[in-house]
């Protein structure tokens, strides 16, 4: 069997020290090839059936990664759209519990409703803040800004005790952190970060009974027989979560299929161990420099206060990181090496 390292080296050829997966993951070589072939299909007028097969292969691959039946997985384009679907299902006056400063796509659709009670608490207090009358708890599994990991088991236990539903955004976790979507009512994830896919594809996991969602965005692809649902009202909605699908960006799923195959070949456990070892190496190096990152134990994302202003300098040196509210955010993934970490530390020490 091909080793983890040799498989990674065959797929990635970064031209920079790329430490910015929390913004966008790099595309594997196989994904780039699939995108090229998909474009040629369109350019040459060949049948597009293979691209529709890619869509269903992606649904099945994500279901395996998330640990849920494929019938619970819907496809869309963004977490914000999925959040909007959930927000639209809530009755007026329902309380939605959120984490302070969570990613906007997880929060804003609840706020723009105007008739929901949206309450924000510190991430560390979210489980203890569930109370009678809380209808939904919406939170990211890993915080985009600083990498903090939510205590999802405690949250689920508290939600069950008070009859609340849970909605978890796994966008900054799926691909390196085990994803138990089956433990939650709703969950979502984009494909272009740790799952190494193109933009334009996102997943939504719903309960078997659909959790009270109404397919308000349903088009022809949401029909039980999509190709018989192109004209007039859809006669029969899909009996699975596919009733919540949006028309898929075919090129994106053509590439994503190969990215998810690679994640499966490498294994989430092995990816997570690799990523966390590099993040911990960076944390240790920061300590040697007299710097302390924001606390986010067990996370592949490391944010360092006061260093965000050096993003431009680092970019000029060929090192890609993010500036988040003055914090330097580095995110470590499969294509990174200890040498990448050391290079970042070397520039920061200058």
C-alpha positions in Angstrom: 0.0 0.0 0.0 1.3 3.4 -0.9 2.5 5.4 2.1 0.8 8.5 3.4 3.7 10.7 2.5 4.3 9.3 -1.0 0.6 9.6 -1.8 0.5 13.2 -0.6 3.7 14.1 -2.5 2.2 12.6 -5.7 -0.9 14.8 -5.4 0.4 18.2 -4.3 3.0 20.6 -5.7 2.6 23.8 -3.8 4.7 26.7 -5.0 4.5 28.5 -1.6 4.6 27.5 2.0 0.9 27.2 2.1 -0.5 27.3 5.7 -4.0 28.7 4.9 -6.3 25.7 4.6 -8.8 27.3 6.9 -9.5 29.7 4.0 -9.0 27.3 1.0 -7.5 23.9 0.7 -5.1 23.0 -2.1 -6.5 20.9 -5.0 -4.9 17.5 -5.5 -3.5 16.6 -9.0 -6.3 14.1 -9.6 -8.9 16.8 -8.9 -7.3 19.2 -11.3 -7.3 16.5 -14.0 -11.0 15.8 -13.3 -11.9 19.5 -13.6 -10.0 19.7 -16.9 -11.9 16.6 -18.2 -15.2 18.0 -17.1 -14.6 21.2 -19.0 -13.7 19.2 -22.1 -16.9 17.4 -21.9 -18.8 20.7 -22.2 -16.4 22.1 -24.7 -16.7 19.1 -27.0 -20.4 18.6 -26.7 -20.1 15.1 -25.2 -22.8 13.6 -22.9 -22.7 14.9 -19.4 -23.9 11.7 -17.7 -20.5 11.1 -16.1 -20.8 14.4 -14.3 -24.2 13.5 -12.8 -22.6 10.2 -11.7 -19.9 12.3 -9.9 -22.6 14.1 -8.0 -24.0 10.9 -6.5 -20.6 9.6 -5.8 -19.8 12.7 -3.8 -23.1 12.3 -1.8 -22.1 8.7 -1.0 -18.5 9.6 -0.1 -19.6 12.4 2.3 -22.2 10.1 3.9 -19.4 7.6 4.7 -17.2 10.3 6.1 -20.0 11.8 8.2 -21.2 8.4 9.4 -24.8 8.7 8.2 -27.0 7.0 5.6 -26.7 8.5 2.2 -30.5 9.2 2.4 -29.8 11.9 5.0 -27.4 13.9 2.7 -28.5 16.9 0.6 -26.3 18.8 -1.7 -26.1 22.6 -2.2 -23.6 25.4 -2.8 -23.0 27.0 0.6 -23.4 26.7 4.3 -25.3 30.0 4.3 -28.0 28.5 2.0 -28.3 25.4 4.2 -28.6 27.6 7.3 -31.3 29.7 5.6 -33.3 26.5 4.9 -33.2 25.6 8.6 -33.9 29.2 9.7 -37.0 29.2 7.5 -38.4 26.2 9.2 -38.5 27.7 12.7 -41.7 29.2 14.1 -41.8 32.9 15.0 -40.3 33.6 18.4 -38.2 30.5 18.5 -35.0 30.7 20.5 -31.7 29.9 18.6 -28.6 29.6 20.8 -25.3 30.4 19.1 -21.6 30.9 20.0 -20.3 34.4 20.1 -18.4 35.5 17.0 -19.0 32.2 15.2 -18.7 32.2 11.4 -21.4 34.5 9.8 -22.8 31.7 7.5 -23.9 29.8 10.7 -25.5 32.8 12.2 -26.8 35.4 9.9 -29.8 33.6 8.4 -31.3 33.4 11.8 -30.8 37.1 12.4 -32.3 38.3 9.2 -35.5 36.4 9.9 -36.3 39.3 12.3 -38.7 37.3 14.4 -36.4 34.8 16.1 -34.8 35.1 19.5 -31.1 34.7 18.7 -28.9 34.4 21.8 -25.1 34.3 21.7 -22.9 33.0 24.5 -19.2 32.2 24.7 -18.3 28.9 23.0 -17.2 27.3 26.2 -20.6 27.9 27.8 -22.8 26.8 25.0 -23.8 23.4 26.4 -24.6 24.8 29.8 -26.6 27.6 28.2 -29.2 25.4 26.6 -32.4 25.9 28.5 -36.1 25.0 28.4 -37.5 26.8 25.4 -34.3 26.7 23.3 -35.5 25.4 19.9 -32.1 25.1 18.2 -28.4 25.3 19.0 -26.3 26.3 16.0 -22.5 26.1 16.3 -19.3 25.4 14.3 -17.5 22.2 15.3 -14.2 24.1 15.0 -14.2 27.9 15.1 -12.9 29.6 11.9 -11.2 32.5 13.7 -9.1 30.6 16.2 -9.6 26.9 15.8 -11.4 26.2 19.2 -13.2 22.9 19.2 -16.8 22.8 20.5 -17.7 20.2 23.1 -20.2 18.5 20.9 -21.0 15.5 23.1 -21.9 17.8 26.0 -23.9 20.0 23.7 -25.9 17.1 22.4 -26.6 15.8 25.9 -27.8 19.3 27.0 -30.0 19.6 23.9 -31.6 16.2 24.4 -32.3 17.1 28.0 -34.2 20.3 27.0 -35.8 19.1 23.8 -33.6 21.3 21.5 -32.4 20.4 18.1 -28.7 20.8 17.1 -27.1 22.2 14.0 -23.4 21.8 13.5 -21.2 23.3 10.8 -18.3 20.9 10.2 -16.6 23.1 7.5 -13.5 23.7 9.6 -13.4 20.1 10.9 -14.5 17.6 8.2 -11.5 16.0 6.7 -9.2 16.1 9.7 -11.4 15.7 12.8 -13.8 12.7 13.1 -17.3 13.8 12.0 -20.2 12.2 13.7 -23.0 13.9 11.9 -25.4 11.2 13.0 -25.3 12.6 16.6 -26.9 15.8 15.5 -30.2 16.8 13.9 -28.7 18.9 11.2 -25.1 19.5 10.0 -23.4 21.1 7.1 -19.9 21.4 5.5 -18.4 23.1 2.5 -16.0 21.2 0.3 -13.2 23.7 -0.4 -11.3 23.7 2.9 -10.1 20.5 4.6 -11.9 18.2 2.1 -9.6 19.6 -0.6 -12.3 20.2 -3.2 -13.3 23.1 -5.5 -15.7 25.9 -4.5 -19.4 25.6 -5.2 -20.3 22.4 -3.3 -21.6 22.0 0.2 -23.4 19.2 2.1 -26.4 19.2 4.4 -27.3 16.3 6.7 -30.9 16.2 7.9 -32.8 13.8 10.1 -34.5 10.8 8.6 -37.9 12.5 9.1 -36.4 15.8 7.7 -36.7 17.6 11.0 -39.6 19.8 9.9 -37.7 21.3 7.0 -39.8 22.5 4.0 -38.0 22.2 0.6 -38.6 25.8 -0.2 -35.7 25.8 -2.7 -36.8 22.7 -4.5 -36.4 22.6 -8.3 -36.3 19.8 -10.7 -33.4 18.0 -9.1 -35.5 17.6 -5.9 -38.0 15.3 -7.6 -38.1 11.6 -7.0 -37.6 11.3 -10.7 -35.6 14.4 -11.6 -35.6 14.0 -15.4 -39.4 13.7 -15.3 -39.7 16.8 -13.1 -38.4 19.5 -15.5 -41.7 21.1 -16.4 -44.6 22.2 -14.1 -44.8 21.6 -10.4 -42.8 18.6 -9.2 -45.2 15.7 -9.0 -43.3 13.8 -6.3 -40.5 15.2 -4.1 -37.6 12.8 -3.5 -38.2 10.5 -0.6 -34.7 11.1 0.7 -32.8 14.3 1.7 -32.3 14.8 -2.0 -35.6 16.8 -1.9 -33.4 19.6 -0.4 -30.8 19.6 -3.2 -30.0 22.6 -5.2 -29.1 22.2 -8.9 -25.5 21.0 -8.6 -22.4 22.8 -10.0 -21.4 19.8 -12.0 -17.7 20.8 -12.5 -17.3 21.2 -8.8 -18.6 17.8 -8.0 -16.5 16.2 -10.8 -13.4 17.5 -9.0 -14.7 16.9 -5.5 -15.3 13.2 -6.2 -11.5 12.8 -6.6 -10.7 14.9 -3.6 -13.0 12.8 -1.4 -11.5 9.7 -2.8 -8.1 10.9 -1.7 -9.3 11.8 1.8 -10.7 8.3 2.1 -7.4 6.8 0.9 -5.4 8.8 3.4 -7.9 8.3 6.2 -9.3 11.0 8.5 -7.5 9.6 11.6 -4.1 9.7 9.8 -4.8 13.1 8.4 -5.8 14.4 11.8 -2.6 13.0 13.5 -0.5 14.6 10.8 -2.2 18.0 11.0 -2.2 18.1 14.8 1.5 17.2 15.0 2.4 20.2 12.9 0.1 22.5 14.8 1.7 21.4 18.1 5.1 21.9 16.6 4.1 25.5 15.8 2.8 26.0 19.3 6.0 24.8 20.8 8.0 27.0 18.5 5.9 30.0 19.4 6.6 29.4 23.1 10.3 29.4 22.4 9.7 32.9 20.8 7.8 34.1 23.8 4.5 34.1 22.0 1.3 32.5 23.2 -1.4 31.5 20.7 -5.1 31.7 21.5 -6.1 28.5 23.4 -7.4 25.8 21.0 -6.1 22.5 22.2 -6.5 19.6 19.8 -7.0 21.9 16.8 -5.2 22.1 13.4 -5.8 25.8 13.4 -3.5 28.1 15.4 -4.2 31.8 15.9 -1.5 34.1 17.4 -2.5 37.5 18.9 -0.7 40.6 17.7 1.0 39.0 14.6 -1.8 39.4 12.0 -0.1 42.6 10.7 2.8 40.5 9.5 0.6 38.7 6.9 1.9 40.9 4.1 5.5 40.4 5.1 5.0 36.6 5.2 3.2 36.6 1.9 6.2 38.4 0.4 8.4 35.7 1.8 6.2 33.0 0.1 4.3 32.0 3.2 0.5 32.0 3.0 -1.4 32.6 6.3 -4.4 34.7 7.3 -5.0 37.9 9.3 -8.1 37.5 11.4 -8.8 40.6 13.6 -5.1 41.2 14.2 -4.4 37.5 14.9 -2.1 35.5 12.6 -4.0 32.3 11.7 -2.1 29.3 10.5 -3.8 26.1 9.4 -1.9 22.8 8.9 -3.0 20.1 6.5 -1.7 17.0 4.6 0.5 18.9 2.2 2.4 20.6 5.0 5.7 19.4 6.5 7.8 20.2 9.6 10.0 22.3 7.3 7.0 24.5 6.6 6.4 25.1 10.3 10.1 25.8 10.9 10.1 28.3 7.9 7.2 30.2 9.4 8.8 30.3 12.8 12.1 31.4 11.3 10.5 34.4 9.5 8.5 35.3 12.6 11.6 35.3 14.7 13.3 37.9 12.4 
